[in-house]
Amino acid sequence: MKRALTIVASVATATALLVPGGSSNAAPQAPQVAAKAPSYTPPAPVWGACTDARLIKAGAQCGMLEVPLDYDKPKGKKIQIAVSRVLHTNADYKGMIVGNPGGPGGSGLGMARLGAAIPNGVGAKYDWYGFDPRGVGSSTPSLSCNPDYKGQGYDRPNYVPTKKKDLKWWQRVTKRYAKACSKADAKRLLKHIHTTDVAQDLDSLRKAVGAPVLNYYGFSYGTYLGQVYATMFPKKVGRFVWDGVLNADRAFYESNVDQNIQFDKNINRYFKWLAQNDARYGLGTSGKKIRKGYYKLLKKLDKQPAADGKLGPDELGDVLLSAGYYVYDWDLIAQAYAKLVKTGDGADLIDMYAGPGDDNGFAVYNAVQCTDAVWPNWKKTEADAWRVHKKHPFLTWGNTWYNAPCLNWPAPSRKAFEVSGKKVKSPILMIGETHDAATVFSGAIATRKAFKTSFLIEGKGGTTHSGSLSGVACTDDLVASYLDTGVLPKRKKHKGSDLKCPPVAPEFLAARGAGPQTVNDRMPADLRRLLLEAQASGR
């Protein structure tokens, strides 16, 4: 299959020189504060047939939720949020529950199908809702800045700007992308696409359905959305599951720096795993030597790209990035990488590369994170990149360019929203793995401290991001029990996790050819893929 089994985010960037020491976001607006519930009550969506074949097969209904562009002006301009639902089939009805796959920028209509993945038939007790957040996918308006963005192409200039011409290219391209967003058809969204806006859309959906409280299952960035909602509407919090917990105090520039460090550590773990399986891949028995060979290969590809000139060092790094995220496709990546190393054939790897395409997810990713909190200027960004790259080079510069449009973003940033769990009375279930690189585990610990009613499951020693419902009974059975009863085990008095479970484990899946899954994965392969794609849009 063309866009293969590895879900990766190509570094999307855009064009005219970044101004050293300057940023369009230099003068942030006033701090965000917890808002009162908006004085807006939406009309109920008109439910009808869905167009997606998988939603149709699941018996889903689709519609549009009408919400204000600006909640401060509830009678003003309206926009449409695409929503989906799969109604309960068990008489022991528990209410409505909304799923969010992460991002920001991820399409979530498919989340209406998540109930089938909950063990013991508990999912059938809920009405499951999915939605495309404002600006995303089928919602209108939908944000796109430049679908032909050069930062998503093939054989781009090296991420690591040791050459001045490479530095200038990335600066120019990233600034041009930001400029293109200022001219986009949906540019009116840019000042109204904060996470607080999306949280209010969630509450509008709750109102439209007539539910007294919101139940919620959020992955990755979706955990941050859940934290913001819980802060704004603490009395409306029902049963909340947060998997891959983002540290609200480090959203978003700081969290990207954290990623750069942890992804480098995770790719080292992957190289060590390759060495442990030398009989299968033939790459050697030393993880350190495999790592050394990888960086030597990057230099070679910089001079002579593989796969008909498409696979340069950036593309190879983007494919292997998936191995730092998840263990689902470790075997498939390993086979393709071994083939490149041994024969010079990079065709399988380039098939795994998420290359040029619709930039909607990337556009919304920027629109949210560039304005949700203050972004530093180029001087600090460059200094931090070189400092971290020196010890942790795997992702640092690629991630820097991925986020570089924020340096010139056309909408103003705000001081970060202050998340607080002080008024939340309902228990919240949190899940994370020890070495999660996308949302580092220290963030889960910090969020546990902020939300005193929370209970944290730790996938001990694991590297997979947002891996619940992958077939680890220790984790998945507690998810089901909590959603069924609303009760969690007693929280530990220490500052760490409350329950240690086995992590999602890598398996040799090539013979199955099922894509990014584990053998016991409770999610259908296409739903797991949707989840991974949404998270990849947010790095």
FENTAQUI-V458231 format. One record per residue. N is the residue number from 1. SS is DSSP state (a for helix, b for strand, c for the rest). OMEGA is omega in radians with two decimals (NA if undefined). D_FIRST is the distance of its C-alpha to the first C-alpha in Angstrom with 2 decimals. Layout:
# FENTAQUI-V458231
n=N ss=SS omega=OMEGA d_first=D_FIRST
n=N ss=SS omega=OMEGA d_first=D_FIRST
This chain:
# FENTAQUI-V458231
n=1 ss=c omega=-2.94 d_first=0.00
n=2 ss=c omega=-3.08 d_first=3.73
n=3 ss=c omega=-2.69 d_first=5.89
n=4 ss=c omega=-2.90 d_first=5.32
n=5 ss=c omega=3.14 d_first=7.99
n=6 ss=c omega=3.13 d_first=10.90
n=7 ss=c omega=-3.14 d_first=12.71
n=8 ss=c omega=3.09 d_first=15.08
n=9 ss=c omega=3.04 d_first=17.57
n=10 ss=c omega=-3.11 d_first=18.05
n=11 ss=c omega=-3.14 d_first=21.79
n=12 ss=c omega=-3.06 d_first=22.80
n=13 ss=c omega=-3.07 d_first=26.30
n=14 ss=c omega=-2.77 d_first=28.68
n=15 ss=c omega=-2.40 d_first=32.13
n=16 ss=c omega=-2.82 d_first=36.34
n=17 ss=c omega=2.97 d_first=37.91
n=18 ss=c omega=-3.12 d_first=38.11
n=19 ss=c omega=-3.14 d_first=41.76
n=20 ss=c omega=3.12 d_first=42.73
n=21 ss=c omega=-3.11 d_first=44.60
n=22 ss=c omega=3.11 d_first=43.77
n=23 ss=c omega=3.09 d_first=41.40
n=24 ss=c omega=-3.12 d_first=41.38
n=25 ss=c omega=-2.99 d_first=41.34
n=26 ss=c omega=-3.11 d_first=44.49
n=27 ss=c omega=-3.05 d_first=46.70
n=28 ss=c omega=3.06 d_first=45.07
n=29 ss=b omega=-3.13 d_first=46.29
n=30 ss=c omega=3.14 d_first=48.32
n=31 ss=c omega=3.01 d_first=46.85
n=32 ss=c omega=3.10 d_first=44.86
n=33 ss=c omega=3.14 d_first=46.86
n=34 ss=c omega=-3.07 d_first=46.21
n=35 ss=c omega=2.99 d_first=46.69
n=36 ss=c omega=3.11 d_first=48.47
n=37 ss=c omega=-3.10 d_first=46.60
n=38 ss=c omega=-3.12 d_first=46.27
n=39 ss=c omega=-3.10 d_first=48.71
n=40 ss=c omega=3.04 d_first=45.99
n=41 ss=c omega=-3.05 d_first=45.17
n=42 ss=c omega=2.95 d_first=42.22
n=43 ss=c omega=3.11 d_first=42.32
n=44 ss=c omega=3.09 d_first=40.25
n=45 ss=c omega=3.00 d_first=36.85
n=46 ss=c omega=-3.06 d_first=36.73
n=47 ss=c omega=3.13 d_first=34.13
n=48 ss=b omega=-3.10 d_first=32.17
n=49 ss=c omega=3.02 d_first=28.90
n=50 ss=c omega=3.10 d_first=25.57
n=51 ss=c omega=-3.13 d_first=22.91
n=52 ss=c omega=-3.05 d_first=19.86
n=53 ss=a omega=-3.10 d_first=18.97
n=54 ss=a omega=3.06 d_first=18.73
n=55 ss=a omega=3.10 d_first=22.04
n=56 ss=a omega=-3.14 d_first=23.55
n=57 ss=a omega=-3.14 d_first=22.65
n=58 ss=c omega=-3.13 d_first=24.29
n=59 ss=c omega=-3.09 d_first=27.37
n=60 ss=c omega=2.99 d_first=27.22
n=61 ss=b omega=-3.13 d_first=29.43
n=62 ss=b omega=3.13 d_first=28.88
n=63 ss=b omega=3.13 d_first=31.44
n=64 ss=b omega=3.07 d_first=32.76
n=65 ss=b omega=-3.12 d_first=35.13
n=66 ss=b omega=-3.13 d_first=37.69
n=67 ss=b omega=3.09 d_first=38.79
n=68 ss=b omega=2.96 d_first=40.89
n=69 ss=c omega=-3.11 d_first=39.37
n=70 ss=c omega=-3.10 d_first=42.21
n=71 ss=a omega=3.03 d_first=43.59
n=72 ss=a omega=3.11 d_first=46.85
n=73 ss=a omega=-3.01 d_first=47.21
n=74 ss=c omega=3.12 d_first=46.17
n=75 ss=c omega=-3.08 d_first=47.73
n=76 ss=c omega=-3.09 d_first=45.99
n=77 ss=c omega=3.13 d_first=42.65
n=78 ss=b omega=3.02 d_first=40.04
n=79 ss=b omega=-3.07 d_first=36.25
n=80 ss=b omega=3.09 d_first=33.80
n=81 ss=b omega=3.12 d_first=31.60
n=82 ss=b omega=-3.09 d_first=28.81
n=83 ss=b omega=3.11 d_first=29.27
n=84 ss=b omega=3.09 d_first=27.98
n=85 ss=b omega=2.97 d_first=29.61
n=86 ss=b omega=-3.02 d_first=29.46
n=87 ss=c omega=-3.11 d_first=33.07
n=88 ss=c omega=3.09 d_first=34.61
n=89 ss=c omega=3.12 d_first=35.27
n=90 ss=c omega=-3.08 d_first=37.65
n=91 ss=c omega=3.11 d_first=41.30
n=92 ss=c omega=-2.97 d_first=41.66
n=93 ss=c omega=-3.11 d_first=40.40
n=94 ss=c omega=3.14 d_first=39.82
n=95 ss=b omega=3.12 d_first=39.07
n=96 ss=b omega=3.07 d_first=36.28
n=97 ss=b omega=-3.10 d_first=33.68
n=98 ss=b omega=3.08 d_first=31.33
n=99 ss=b omega=3.03 d_first=28.10
n=100 ss=b omega=-3.02 d_first=26.79
n=101 ss=c omega=-3.13 d_first=23.54
n=102 ss=c omega=-3.07 d_first=24.85
n=103 ss=c omega=-0.11 d_first=24.32
n=104 ss=c omega=-3.14 d_first=26.56
n=105 ss=c omega=-3.11 d_first=24.33
n=106 ss=c omega=3.05 d_first=21.99
n=107 ss=c omega=-3.07 d_first=21.62
n=108 ss=c omega=3.14 d_first=23.31
n=109 ss=a omega=-3.13 d_first=23.49
n=110 ss=a omega=-3.13 d_first=21.19
n=111 ss=a omega=3.06 d_first=23.81
n=112 ss=a omega=-3.13 d_first=25.93
n=113 ss=a omega=-3.00 d_first=23.88
n=114 ss=a omega=-3.08 d_first=24.78
n=115 ss=a omega=-3.12 d_first=27.86
n=116 ss=a omega=-3.12 d_first=26.10
n=117 ss=a omega=-3.13 d_first=25.17
n=118 ss=c omega=-3.09 d_first=28.85
n=119 ss=a omega=2.97 d_first=30.55
n=120 ss=a omega=3.08 d_first=33.46
n=121 ss=a omega=-3.09 d_first=32.84
n=122 ss=a omega=-3.13 d_first=34.22
n=123 ss=a omega=-3.10 d_first=31.51
n=124 ss=a omega=3.14 d_first=32.90
n=125 ss=a omega=-3.09 d_first=36.15
n=126 ss=b omega=2.83 d_first=34.81
n=127 ss=b omega=-3.07 d_first=33.77
n=128 ss=b omega=-3.13 d_first=30.48
n=129 ss=b omega=2.96 d_first=29.90
n=130 ss=b omega=3.09 d_first=27.01
n=131 ss=b omega=2.96 d_first=27.47
n=132 ss=c omega=-3.12 d_first=26.10
n=133 ss=c omega=-3.11 d_first=28.72
n=134 ss=c omega=-3.12 d_first=30.77
n=135 ss=b omega=-3.00 d_first=28.93
n=136 ss=c omega=2.89 d_first=25.46
n=137 ss=c omega=-3.06 d_first=23.05
n=138 ss=c omega=3.05 d_first=25.02
n=139 ss=c omega=-3.14 d_first=28.34
n=140 ss=b omega=-0.03 d_first=30.69
n=141 ss=c omega=3.10 d_first=31.25
n=142 ss=b omega=-3.01 d_first=27.80
n=143 ss=c omega=2.99 d_first=27.96
n=144 ss=c omega=-3.08 d_first=26.12
n=145 ss=c omega=-3.12 d_first=27.79
n=146 ss=c omega=-3.13 d_first=25.74
n=147 ss=c omega=3.14 d_first=22.13
n=148 ss=c omega=-3.08 d_first=22.32
n=149 ss=c omega=-3.06 d_first=23.52
n=150 ss=a omega=3.12 d_first=23.66
n=151 ss=a omega=3.10 d_first=23.25
n=152 ss=a omega=-3.08 d_first=19.55
n=153 ss=c omega=-3.14 d_first=19.09
n=154 ss=c omega=3.11 d_first=18.37
n=155 ss=c omega=3.11 d_first=21.05
n=156 ss=c omega=3.05 d_first=23.45
n=157 ss=c omega=-3.06 d_first=26.92
n=158 ss=c omega=3.06 d_first=27.26
n=159 ss=c omega=-3.09 d_first=27.40
n=160 ss=c omega=-2.95 d_first=30.51
n=161 ss=c omega=3.08 d_first=33.12
n=162 ss=c omega=3.06 d_first=35.43
n=163 ss=c omega=-3.09 d_first=35.73
n=164 ss=a omega=-3.11 d_first=37.53
n=165 ss=a omega=3.09 d_first=35.36
n=166 ss=a omega=3.10 d_first=32.22
n=167 ss=a omega=-3.10 d_first=34.19
n=168 ss=a omega=3.13 d_first=35.36
n=169 ss=a omega=-3.13 d_first=31.94
n=170 ss=a omega=3.08 d_first=30.50
n=171 ss=a omega=-3.10 d_first=33.73
n=172 ss=a omega=-3.07 d_first=33.68
n=173 ss=a omega=-3.12 d_first=30.08
n=174 ss=a omega=3.12 d_first=30.39
n=175 ss=a omega=3.13 d_first=33.70
n=176 ss=a omega=3.10 d_first=32.49
n=177 ss=a omega=3.11 d_first=29.74
n=178 ss=a omega=3.12 d_first=32.49
n=179 ss=a omega=3.11 d_first=34.60
n=180 ss=a omega=3.12 d_first=31.92
n=181 ss=a omega=3.11 d_first=31.85
n=182 ss=a omega=-3.13 d_first=35.61
n=183 ss=c omega=-3.08 d_first=35.11
n=184 ss=c omega=3.14 d_first=32.27
n=185 ss=c omega=-3.09 d_first=33.07
n=186 ss=c omega=-3.05 d_first=32.93
n=187 ss=a omega=3.12 d_first=35.07
n=188 ss=a omega=3.08 d_first=37.62
n=189 ss=a omega=-2.89 d_first=35.27
n=190 ss=a omega=3.11 d_first=35.57
n=191 ss=a omega=-3.05 d_first=38.90
n=192 ss=c omega=-3.11 d_first=37.93
n=193 ss=c omega=3.05 d_first=34.61
n=194 ss=c omega=3.06 d_first=36.00
n=195 ss=a omega=3.08 d_first=35.03
n=196 ss=a omega=3.08 d_first=38.48
n=197 ss=a omega=-3.13 d_first=37.57
n=198 ss=a omega=3.09 d_first=34.47
n=199 ss=a omega=3.09 d_first=36.70
n=200 ss=a omega=3.04 d_first=39.13
n=201 ss=a omega=3.08 d_first=36.41
n=202 ss=a omega=-3.13 d_first=35.71
n=203 ss=a omega=3.05 d_first=39.40
n=204 ss=a omega=3.09 d_first=39.51
n=205 ss=a omega=3.08 d_first=36.88
n=206 ss=a omega=3.13 d_first=39.08
n=207 ss=a omega=-3.10 d_first=42.07
n=208 ss=a omega=3.14 d_first=40.41
n=209 ss=a omega=-3.11 d_first=39.54
n=210 ss=c omega=-3.12 d_first=43.06
n=211 ss=c omega=3.14 d_first=42.13
n=212 ss=c omega=3.09 d_first=44.86
n=213 ss=c omega=3.09 d_first=42.45
n=214 ss=b omega=2.90 d_first=38.82
n=215 ss=b omega=-2.90 d_first=36.66
n=216 ss=b omega=3.06 d_first=33.59
n=217 ss=b omega=-3.08 d_first=30.50
n=218 ss=b omega=3.10 d_first=29.24
n=219 ss=b omega=2.97 d_first=26.64
n=220 ss=c omega=3.07 d_first=26.95
n=221 ss=a omega=3.09 d_first=28.49
n=222 ss=a omega=3.06 d_first=29.12
n=223 ss=a omega=3.08 d_first=31.74
n=224 ss=a omega=3.06 d_first=33.53
n=225 ss=a omega=3.10 d_first=33.48
n=226 ss=a omega=3.11 d_first=35.00
n=227 ss=a omega=3.12 d_first=37.65
n=228 ss=a omega=3.11 d_first=38.60
n=229 ss=a omega=-3.11 d_first=38.87
n=230 ss=a omega=3.10 d_first=40.97
n=231 ss=a omega=-3.10 d_first=43.25
n=232 ss=a omega=-3.04 d_first=43.74
n=233 ss=c omega=-3.02 d_first=44.07
n=234 ss=a omega=-3.12 d_first=45.20
n=235 ss=a omega=-3.13 d_first=46.98
n=236 ss=a omega=-3.12 d_first=43.87
n=237 ss=b omega=3.06 d_first=41.79
n=238 ss=b omega=3.12 d_first=40.98
n=239 ss=b omega=-3.07 d_first=38.55
n=240 ss=b omega=3.01 d_first=36.22
n=241 ss=b omega=3.11 d_first=33.39
n=242 ss=b omega=-3.09 d_first=32.15
n=243 ss=b omega=-3.06 d_first=29.31
n=244 ss=c omega=-2.85 d_first=28.75
n=245 ss=c omega=3.14 d_first=32.09
n=246 ss=c omega=3.11 d_first=32.65
n=247 ss=c omega=-3.08 d_first=36.12
n=248 ss=a omega=-3.13 d_first=37.68
n=249 ss=a omega=-3.11 d_first=40.28
n=250 ss=a omega=3.09 d_first=37.72
n=251 ss=c omega=-0.01 d_first=35.67
n=252 ss=c omega=-3.10 d_first=34.12
n=253 ss=a omega=-3.09 d_first=35.02
n=254 ss=a omega=-3.14 d_first=36.38
n=255 ss=a omega=3.07 d_first=33.40
n=256 ss=a omega=3.06 d_first=31.20
n=257 ss=a omega=3.08 d_first=33.66
n=258 ss=a omega=3.11 d_first=33.42
n=259 ss=a omega=-3.09 d_first=29.62
n=260 ss=a omega=-3.13 d_first=30.08
n=261 ss=a omega=-3.03 d_first=32.31
n=262 ss=a omega=3.09 d_first=30.44
n=263 ss=a omega=3.11 d_first=26.96
n=264 ss=a omega=3.11 d_first=28.71
n=265 ss=a omega=-3.11 d_first=30.27
n=266 ss=a omega=3.13 d_first=27.06
n=267 ss=a omega=3.03 d_first=25.27
n=268 ss=a omega=3.08 d_first=28.39
n=269 ss=a omega=3.12 d_first=27.93
n=270 ss=a omega=3.11 d_first=24.40
n=271 ss=a omega=3.10 d_first=25.83
n=272 ss=a omega=3.11 d_first=28.55
n=273 ss=a omega=3.07 d_first=26.13
n=274 ss=a omega=3.13 d_first=24.43
n=275 ss=a omega=3.12 d_first=27.99
n=276 ss=a omega=3.14 d_first=28.81
n=277 ss=c omega=-3.13 d_first=25.98
n=278 ss=a omega=-3.14 d_first=26.85
n=279 ss=a omega=-3.12 d_first=26.98
n=280 ss=a omega=-2.99 d_first=23.23
n=281 ss=a omega=3.09 d_first=22.13
n=282 ss=c omega=-3.12 d_first=25.23
n=283 ss=c omega=3.14 d_first=25.54
n=284 ss=c omega=-3.06 d_first=29.14
n=285 ss=c omega=-3.14 d_first=31.21
n=286 ss=c omega=3.09 d_first=32.15
n=287 ss=a omega=3.14 d_first=30.09
n=288 ss=a omega=3.13 d_first=32.35
n=289 ss=a omega=3.09 d_first=31.70
n=290 ss=a omega=3.08 d_first=27.90
n=291 ss=a omega=3.12 d_first=28.38
n=292 ss=a omega=3.11 d_first=30.72
n=293 ss=a omega=3.10 d_first=28.26
n=294 ss=a omega=-3.11 d_first=25.60
n=295 ss=a omega=3.03 d_first=28.08
n=296 ss=a omega=3.13 d_first=29.18
n=297 ss=a omega=3.09 d_first=25.65
n=298 ss=a omega=3.14 d_first=25.43
n=299 ss=a omega=3.13 d_first=28.56
n=300 ss=a omega=-3.13 d_first=27.27
n=301 ss=a omega=3.10 d_first=24.10
n=302 ss=a omega=3.13 d_first=26.44
n=303 ss=a omega=-3.08 d_first=28.30
n=304 ss=c omega=-3.13 d_first=25.57
n=305 ss=c omega=3.09 d_first=21.93
n=306 ss=b omega=3.08 d_first=19.23
n=307 ss=c omega=3.11 d_first=16.02
n=308 ss=c omega=3.07 d_first=18.09
n=309 ss=c omega=-3.09 d_first=20.00
n=310 ss=c omega=-3.02 d_first=17.27
n=311 ss=b omega=3.04 d_first=17.49
n=312 ss=c omega=-3.12 d_first=20.94
n=313 ss=a omega=-3.14 d_first=22.60
n=314 ss=a omega=-3.09 d_first=21.60
n=315 ss=a omega=3.11 d_first=17.85
n=316 ss=a omega=3.12 d_first=18.21
n=317 ss=a omega=3.13 d_first=20.45
n=318 ss=a omega=3.11 d_first=18.18
n=319 ss=a omega=-3.13 d_first=15.38
n=320 ss=a omega=3.09 d_first=18.15
n=321 ss=a omega=3.13 d_first=19.60
n=322 ss=a omega=3.12 d_first=17.29
n=323 ss=a omega=3.05 d_first=19.12
n=324 ss=a omega=3.12 d_first=22.30
n=325 ss=a omega=-2.91 d_first=21.34
n=326 ss=c omega=3.05 d_first=20.14
n=327 ss=c omega=-3.02 d_first=20.06
n=328 ss=c omega=-3.04 d_first=17.14
n=329 ss=c omega=3.11 d_first=14.71
n=330 ss=a omega=-3.08 d_first=17.53
n=331 ss=a omega=-3.10 d_first=16.71
n=332 ss=a omega=3.09 d_first=13.08
n=333 ss=a omega=-3.11 d_first=14.38
n=334 ss=a omega=3.13 d_first=17.36
n=335 ss=a omega=-3.14 d_first=15.74
n=336 ss=a omega=3.14 d_first=13.91
n=337 ss=a omega=3.12 d_first=17.22
n=338 ss=a omega=3.12 d_first=19.34
n=339 ss=a omega=3.10 d_first=17.59
n=340 ss=a omega=-3.09 d_first=18.42
n=341 ss=a omega=-3.04 d_first=21.91
n=342 ss=a omega=-3.01 d_first=22.71
n=343 ss=a omega=-3.07 d_first=21.35
n=344 ss=c omega=-3.12 d_first=20.69
n=345 ss=c omega=-3.12 d_first=17.08
n=346 ss=c omega=-3.07 d_first=15.09
n=347 ss=a omega=-3.12 d_first=11.88
n=348 ss=a omega=3.13 d_first=9.97
n=349 ss=a omega=-3.13 d_first=11.90
n=350 ss=a omega=3.04 d_first=11.42
n=351 ss=a omega=3.13 d_first=7.62
n=352 ss=a omega=-3.06 d_first=9.01
n=353 ss=c omega=3.09 d_first=11.67
n=354 ss=c omega=-3.04 d_first=12.28
n=355 ss=c omega=-3.05 d_first=13.98
n=356 ss=c omega=3.13 d_first=16.06
n=357 ss=c omega=3.13 d_first=16.06
n=358 ss=c omega=-3.10 d_first=18.43
n=359 ss=c omega=-3.07 d_first=21.08
n=360 ss=a omega=-3.13 d_first=22.52
n=361 ss=a omega=3.14 d_first=21.78
n=362 ss=a omega=3.13 d_first=23.11
n=363 ss=a omega=-3.13 d_first=26.08
n=364 ss=a omega=3.05 d_first=27.13
n=365 ss=a omega=3.11 d_first=26.66
n=366 ss=a omega=-3.07 d_first=29.19
n=367 ss=a omega=3.14 d_first=31.37
n=368 ss=a omega=-2.97 d_first=31.97
n=369 ss=a omega=3.13 d_first=32.31
n=370 ss=a omega=-3.07 d_first=34.22
n=371 ss=a omega=-3.13 d_first=36.85
n=372 ss=a omega=-3.13 d_first=37.02
n=373 ss=c omega=-3.06 d_first=38.90
n=374 ss=c omega=3.08 d_first=40.49
n=375 ss=c omega=-3.10 d_first=38.38
n=376 ss=c omega=3.14 d_first=40.33
n=377 ss=c omega=-3.06 d_first=41.11
n=378 ss=a omega=-3.11 d_first=39.60
n=379 ss=a omega=3.13 d_first=42.35
n=380 ss=a omega=-3.14 d_first=41.54
n=381 ss=a omega=-3.13 d_first=37.76
n=382 ss=a omega=-3.13 d_first=38.02
n=383 ss=a omega=3.12 d_first=40.57
n=384 ss=a omega=-3.12 d_first=38.52
n=385 ss=a omega=-3.14 d_first=35.39
n=386 ss=a omega=-3.13 d_first=37.32
n=387 ss=a omega=-3.11 d_first=39.17
n=388 ss=a omega=-3.13 d_first=36.16
n=389 ss=a omega=-3.08 d_first=34.12
n=390 ss=a omega=-3.12 d_first=36.95
n=391 ss=a omega=-3.05 d_first=36.30
n=392 ss=c omega=-2.97 d_first=32.77
n=393 ss=c omega=-2.94 d_first=30.76
n=394 ss=c omega=-3.03 d_first=27.15
n=395 ss=c omega=-2.83 d_first=26.43
n=396 ss=a omega=-3.08 d_first=29.77
n=397 ss=a omega=3.07 d_first=29.55
n=398 ss=a omega=3.11 d_first=25.95
n=399 ss=a omega=3.11 d_first=26.96
n=400 ss=a omega=-3.14 d_first=30.16
n=401 ss=a omega=3.11 d_first=28.55
n=402 ss=a omega=-3.10 d_first=26.09
n=403 ss=a omega=-3.04 d_first=29.24
n=404 ss=a omega=3.06 d_first=31.48
n=405 ss=a omega=3.13 d_first=31.50
n=406 ss=a omega=-3.13 d_first=33.78
n=407 ss=a omega=-3.11 d_first=36.44
n=408 ss=a omega=-3.03 d_first=36.95
n=409 ss=c omega=-3.02 d_first=35.76
n=410 ss=c omega=3.08 d_first=37.68
n=411 ss=c omega=-3.08 d_first=38.66
n=412 ss=c omega=3.05 d_first=41.12
n=413 ss=c omega=3.06 d_first=40.27
n=414 ss=b omega=2.92 d_first=42.28
n=415 ss=c omega=-2.96 d_first=43.73
n=416 ss=c omega=3.04 d_first=41.58
n=417 ss=c omega=-3.11 d_first=42.05
n=418 ss=c omega=3.13 d_first=44.14
n=419 ss=c omega=3.12 d_first=42.43
n=420 ss=c omega=3.09 d_first=44.91
n=421 ss=c omega=-3.02 d_first=44.88
n=422 ss=c omega=-3.07 d_first=48.67
n=423 ss=c omega=-3.12 d_first=48.94
n=424 ss=c omega=-3.12 d_first=46.09
n=425 ss=c omega=-3.07 d_first=47.59
n=426 ss=c omega=3.07 d_first=44.60
n=427 ss=c omega=-3.12 d_first=42.80
n=428 ss=b omega=3.12 d_first=39.35
n=429 ss=b omega=3.12 d_first=36.77
n=430 ss=b omega=-3.07 d_first=34.92
n=431 ss=b omega=3.06 d_first=32.21
n=432 ss=b omega=3.06 d_first=31.03
n=433 ss=b omega=-2.99 d_first=30.22
n=434 ss=c omega=-3.04 d_first=32.65
n=435 ss=c omega=3.04 d_first=30.43
n=436 ss=c omega=-3.10 d_first=28.21
n=437 ss=c omega=-3.10 d_first=27.56
n=438 ss=c omega=3.01 d_first=26.46
n=439 ss=c omega=-2.97 d_first=29.60
n=440 ss=c omega=-2.97 d_first=31.95
n=441 ss=a omega=3.08 d_first=33.93
n=442 ss=a omega=3.08 d_first=37.24
n=443 ss=a omega=3.08 d_first=36.22
n=444 ss=a omega=3.12 d_first=36.03
n=445 ss=a omega=3.13 d_first=39.48
n=446 ss=a omega=-3.14 d_first=40.86
n=447 ss=a omega=3.05 d_first=39.58
n=448 ss=a omega=3.13 d_first=41.06
n=449 ss=a omega=-3.10 d_first=44.35
n=450 ss=a omega=-3.12 d_first=44.19
n=451 ss=c omega=-3.00 d_first=43.50
n=452 ss=c omega=3.13 d_first=46.21
n=453 ss=c omega=-3.05 d_first=44.99
n=454 ss=b omega=3.11 d_first=41.55
n=455 ss=b omega=-2.99 d_first=40.42
n=456 ss=b omega=2.98 d_first=37.81
n=457 ss=b omega=3.07 d_first=35.54
n=458 ss=b omega=2.98 d_first=34.46
n=459 ss=b omega=-2.92 d_first=31.60
n=460 ss=b omega=3.07 d_first=33.75
n=461 ss=c omega=-3.06 d_first=32.28
n=462 ss=c omega=3.14 d_first=28.70
n=463 ss=c omega=-3.04 d_first=26.38
n=464 ss=c omega=-3.14 d_first=24.01
n=465 ss=c omega=3.09 d_first=24.35
n=466 ss=c omega=-3.00 d_first=24.97
n=467 ss=c omega=3.12 d_first=24.10
n=468 ss=c omega=-3.13 d_first=26.32
n=469 ss=c omega=3.10 d_first=25.34
n=470 ss=c omega=3.11 d_first=23.17
n=471 ss=c omega=3.04 d_first=25.54
n=472 ss=c omega=-2.99 d_first=28.40
n=473 ss=a omega=-3.13 d_first=31.32
n=474 ss=a omega=3.13 d_first=33.83
n=475 ss=a omega=-3.00 d_first=32.01
n=476 ss=a omega=-3.13 d_first=30.50
n=477 ss=a omega=3.09 d_first=33.77
n=478 ss=a omega=3.04 d_first=35.75
n=479 ss=a omega=-3.12 d_first=33.44
n=480 ss=a omega=-3.13 d_first=34.11
n=481 ss=a omega=-3.14 d_first=37.81
n=482 ss=a omega=3.14 d_first=38.24
n=483 ss=a omega=3.13 d_first=36.58
n=484 ss=a omega=-3.00 d_first=38.74
n=485 ss=a omega=-3.04 d_first=42.05
n=486 ss=c omega=-3.08 d_first=41.83
n=487 ss=c omega=3.07 d_first=43.42
n=488 ss=c omega=3.06 d_first=42.31
n=489 ss=c omega=-3.14 d_first=44.00
n=490 ss=c omega=-3.13 d_first=46.78
n=491 ss=c omega=3.11 d_first=45.70
n=492 ss=c omega=-3.13 d_first=46.73
n=493 ss=c omega=-3.14 d_first=49.51
n=494 ss=c omega=-3.07 d_first=47.93
n=495 ss=c omega=-3.10 d_first=45.59
n=496 ss=c omega=3.12 d_first=42.48
n=497 ss=c omega=-3.10 d_first=40.03
n=498 ss=c omega=3.13 d_first=41.45
n=499 ss=b omega=3.10 d_first=39.26
n=500 ss=b omega=3.13 d_first=37.29
n=501 ss=b omega=3.01 d_first=34.36
n=502 ss=b omega=3.09 d_first=31.90
n=503 ss=c omega=2.95 d_first=28.82
n=504 ss=c omega=-3.02 d_first=25.20
n=505 ss=c omega=3.07 d_first=24.63
n=506 ss=c omega=3.14 d_first=21.79
n=507 ss=c omega=3.10 d_first=20.59
n=508 ss=c omega=-2.95 d_first=18.85
n=509 ss=c omega=-3.00 d_first=15.79
n=510 ss=c omega=-3.10 d_first=13.50
n=511 ss=c omega=3.14 d_first=14.78
n=512 ss=c omega=3.12 d_first=13.94
n=513 ss=c omega=-3.04 d_first=10.26
n=514 ss=c omega=3.11 d_first=11.17
n=515 ss=c omega=-3.00 d_first=10.18
n=516 ss=c omega=3.12 d_first=13.16
n=517 ss=c omega=2.87 d_first=16.04
n=518 ss=c omega=-3.10 d_first=19.08
n=519 ss=c omega=-3.08 d_first=20.20
n=520 ss=c omega=-3.11 d_first=22.82
n=521 ss=c omega=-3.13 d_first=21.03
n=522 ss=c omega=-3.14 d_first=22.84
n=523 ss=c omega=2.95 d_first=20.23
n=524 ss=c omega=-3.06 d_first=17.46
n=525 ss=a omega=-3.10 d_first=14.03
n=526 ss=a omega=3.11 d_first=13.38
n=527 ss=a omega=3.04 d_first=16.89
n=528 ss=a omega=3.13 d_first=16.54
n=529 ss=a omega=3.11 d_first=13.58
n=530 ss=a omega=3.14 d_first=15.93
n=531 ss=a omega=-3.12 d_first=18.64
n=532 ss=a omega=3.12 d_first=16.98
n=533 ss=a omega=3.12 d_first=15.92
n=534 ss=a omega=-3.12 d_first=19.53
n=535 ss=a omega=3.12 d_first=20.98
n=536 ss=a omega=3.12 d_first=19.01
n=537 ss=a omega=3.11 d_first=20.55
n=538 ss=c omega=-3.10 d_first=23.82
n=539 ss=c omega=NA d_first=23.11
